[in-house]
């Protein structure tokens, strides 16, 4: 009975720590989703190294997960974006975002919240530059396939009506022409509705898995358990191998990374997981090969691996050099938030994550 109580206490403590910042991130992400048209992105992502930098900077804050970024990136490529710029967008977008940064601040402290998007943007630029060294390849898709819907983690063109309800491949809803004030209000409301329906659906399962994992670690594993094997280049290479085939969003990877750190894995090794996990999955790799060729795919994987290990190693080096304890920041980063606010945010997110309850609030 004591163990069950401890599990429940740890679970709700972790949920309450993350929920206010997740809620803030969801709202900002929803507004960005509705107010930033995809066409603007494709306009600025043509040839040249500056396009790679712009792709990384544009993609970093966008509220698209590992799965949701695939159709957007594919459309960017087919709209004229270069392979290096598309690759940079594919790395930066799922590796970080306004929602994942806010959750990182809640669960991992301010240093990780700042360092993570910094590493993601530079990783995207490096990967894009590496892809630019490849010779152009003829994509495997035919002209007929270019005009059809792209099959990724979601559905085909015939299932377009279902995609509107799916958080995975959803795109910003189209709004009829109207007065500027009405148009802005409509987009704002649709952005909030997107945040509390499609976006939360896209995140909630992995968030729940991550919270459960972190709870088990906090309850049963001493911090020294993985310390012997939890740092260094070998541990980071193993983490890369584990992360590449996984599908996990940047936000959902955060509580899992927190669990890793509490178990004794170094923050740098946990960062490798947070970078490589969201940026790679089987669907992403398959679409890259189909749309841009095998040479781009190889460089994409090499770029992410080198970047993740390099930034992970640098993080551990700096933390060790200056005696910074990430665990202390994790434990004390948000004591200023009142308990009632944290509980209220948790209840709101839980309510919106349950579709039958959400329907009564017209957020289905």
Buried (B, 14 or more C-beta within 10 A) or exposed (E): EEEEEBBEEBBBEBBBBBBBBBBBBBBBBBBBBBEBEBEEBBEEBBBEEEBBBBBBBBBBBBBBBBBBBBBBBBBBBBBEBBBBBBBBBBBBBBBBBBBBBBBBBBBBBEBBBEBBBEBBBBBBBBBBBBBBEBEEBEBEBEEEBEEEBBBBBBBEEEBEEEBEEBBBBBBBBEEEEEEEEEEBEBBBEBBBBBBBBBBBBBBBEBBBBBBBBBBBBBBEBEBEBBEEEBBBEEBBBBBBEEBBEBBBBBBBBBBBBBBBBBBBBBBBBBBBBBBBBBBBBEBBBBBBBBBBBEBBBBBBBEBBBBBBBBBBBBBBEBBEEEEBEBBEBBEEBBEEBEEEEBBBBBEBBBBBBEEEEBEEEEBE
